């Protein structure tokens, strides 16, 4: 009984392998052009994604030392400011308008206005100049953030 099962199993496995081989030969012979076109399309898709990621990757500013970054992160966390709000605050301190900030950070003007409103609320101020002054007093902004 076991021998019969083994023989049938081997026969079925051989037959399945033969059918798969014939199917493979059919696909390779009759659809070889489509396969090659698909492989080329996958290659150029991957290449396009890689190039797109390289071109759109934002460059991180070089950090002078690790300690100021840690203290800035701690201060941001303490005053409940996000990193994006800090970027907006830094550009406000440089004297840029909402439109200029939006262009530089690739945001809409309304998003910049929302970030500004959040900054004003979190720092408990009413104007841009007050926000910059308060950020300087709290140590969030330094001369390095504002210059250039």
N, C-alpha and C positions, 0 to 999 in steps of 0.2 A: 504494500500500500504506500509506504513512504517513498519507495523507489519510483512509483508511478507519478506521485506528486512532484518529485524532484525533476523527472523527465518532462512533465507538462510545464513546470515552471521555467526550465531552461528553454524549452521550445517557444513558450510565450515571450520570454525575454529576448530571444534571438529574433523572433518575428517582429516585435516592437522595435528593436534596434534596426532591422532591415527597413521597416517602414519609415522610420525617422531619417535614415540615410537617404532613402529615395526622395523623401520630402525635401531634405537639405539640398540634394542635387538639383531638384526641380527649381527651388528658390534661387540657387546660385546661378544656374544656367539661364533660366527665363527672366529673372528679375535682377540680374547683375548690375544693370545701369542704375536702377532705382536704389540699390544698396549702396553703390558708390556715391551717388548724389546725396543720399541720406548721411553718409559718413562725412562728406565734405561740408554739408549743412551743419552738422553737429560741431565740426571743428571750427567753422567760422562763427557759430553762435557762442561757443566757449571763448574764442578769441575776442569777440565783441564785448562780452561781459567783462573779461579781464581788462581790456583797454578802458572800458567805461568806468570801472572801479578805480583804475589808476588815475584817470583824468579828473574824476570827481572827488577824489580823496582830499580832504582838507589838511593842510599842513599845520602841525601843532607847533606853537611858538616854543623856542628853546627856553628851558628853565635855567635860571642862573644857579640856584641851589634848591635842594629839596625842602628845606625848612620853610621858606616863604610860601611855597605851594601848600604845605600841610597846614600852616597857620591860616592861610586864606580859605582853604576848605573848611577848617574848623569855624572860622568867622561866618562863612556863608551858611553853614549848618546852624550856627547859633542864632542868626537873624532870619533863618528860614528862606534864604534866597537861593534860587536855582542857578546853575552855571550859566544858562542862557540869559537870565536876568542880570547876572554879574557882567556878562559881555555887553549887554545893552547899557548898563550903568557906566561901564568903562568908556563906551563910545559917547554917551551923554557928557561925561566929564571932559572928553576931548573936544566938545562943542559941536558935534555933528547933529544935524536935524533928523527928525524921524524918517524922512525919505532917504537920507544918506545912510542911516543905520540900517534901514530895510534893504537897501541895495548891497551894502557890505556884508550883511549876514544872510542874504538870500531869503528874506522874509517879506511878508506884505506889510504895508504901513500900519494897517489895523492891528496886526500881531505885535508890532513894536509899541503901539499905543497901549495895548493890553499889558505887555511886559512893564512899560513905564508906570502904568496905574498900579500894578502889583508891587513894584519897587516903592512907590510913594506910600502905599498902605503899610508895607512891611517896615519901612524906615520912619513911618509916622511923620511925613512931610507933605507939602502941598505943591511944591514947584521943583523944577529940575535943578536949579541952583542950590536949593535947600537939600536935595537928595545928594548932590555931590559933596556939599559941606559936611553933611551927617556921615557919609561914607568915609570921608577923610578923617573925621573925628573918631570913628569906630575902628579905623585901621583897615577898612576894606580896600580903599584906594590909597596908592602911594604915588610919588612922583614918577615912578617907573610905569605905572598903569596909564597915566595921563599923558606923558611926553610922547612926541611923534605922532 
